[in-house]
Amino acid sequence: MTVTYFVQSCNPAIVYSFVCSPGLTLIRTICNFDAGLMSGLLRSESYSGGFLRTSKRTFMIKPFCLFILSFLVTVSCQKDDLVNSFPPEVSFDISQRLLEGQPITCIDFDRDGNAYIGSGTMLFHSDGNDLKNYDIGSSIIDLAVAPDQTVWIGTKDSGLCHLTGEQLEYYTTENAGLPRDLVMNVEAAPDGKIWFASCAHLLGGLGIYDGRKFTFLTPENSPLNQNIIADIEIDDEGSVYIATAGTVGRTNIYRIRDNSWECLGNEEGTFYWVFSFTISPSGTIYLVEDFSLSSSFRTNRLLRLEDDEWENIDLGDDQQISFFSAIKADKRDYCWLTTSRGNGLVLYVYNGKSCVSSPQGLITGNIITAIETDNENNIWIGTYTDGIFILNQ
């Protein structure tokens, strides 16, 4: 069987088609057309047995082809349409509370919009009406819902836990070769692979489970410059982003795309320290560079990657970012983060041009541990002592 995939770039003059034929031959067809001349150039590239073959020919565009190209352009712009489909106004109105008085460590959602919440050793499942819970037996550090709707849970001392239906399975140092039974920063990729951190200073690093076996990447067998993984994010296309930590001044962000690594900065160290970062639907990376461990009294700052350069974002004279700031880009590409001000917590929202802040005291508790967006772009705020606050957008 031969399978053909069509991909239209944001440039409407270029169409890519990929054909996977019997014998594992990959054929890529690149179509460049001139709408004024109603003609174009077709270039085919085939890859088989380690050799690349290229052919070119000129063609005339028929009306039906223009219809197909128009359809493909529409499909390619769906991501931009998604970003623009939500109201631009920021709302700080609290529409719902969950698990009041409970400590929240992590939140994630399945494709149906159901929430999974980590609180102590308990995993909660909310379908909007009822709460169901599972006792994991170890403090939950992080969790991720996989494409197959199963849940992967990083624990404090029981390794990586997998919830399938009502069944719990644990992968540990003993049965899976994890460097530690402390597992953090769990993420599920679109291809089903599970990425996580199992590490300490000079020990372990980045873990990957492909459904059959575990692989562990360290500075000894990968481009990672440190063993400690501070955060992991995966975008909609499956590119994986890794933040390293361990030694101040040596934090890096790495991007893994199609098994190719890229350091987004200086290989020797780009940031003083990064606790967490986020990726927007359009691919913008936001992070908080943390100087809390510095003796120079430098202020933590919000950065974004723009045209392969890290740009400092001015939040205003009276807006400073606190230690261990949770951060999340919503479905409008707005960046949400948090700080402490006086005796209360304050949310900042940067919309790409300016920043607005919530009223002081809107969120109770002493630390915001998680900020997540559900399928409707409602903002879920998890706190260390007082449950979840939901802000409808």
Secondary structure, 3 states (H helix, E strand, C coil): CCEEEEEECCCCCEEEEEEEECCCEEEEEEEEEECCCCEEEEEEEEEECCEEEEEEEEEECCHHHHHHHHHHHHHHCHHHHHHCCCCCCCCCCEEEEECCCCCCCEEEECCCCCEEEEECCEEEEECCCCEEEEECCCCEEEEEECCCCCEEEEECCCCEEEEECCEEEEECHHHHCCCCCCCEEEEECCCCCEEEEEEECCEEEEEEECCCCEEEECCCCCCCCCCEEEEEEECCCCCEEEEEECCCCCECEEEEECCEEEECCCCCCCECCEEEEEECCCCCEEEEECCCCCCCCCCCEEEEEECCEEEEECCCCCCCCCCCCCEEECCCCCEEEEEEECCEEEEEEECCCCEEECCCCCECCCCEEEEEECCCCCEEEEECCCCEEEECC
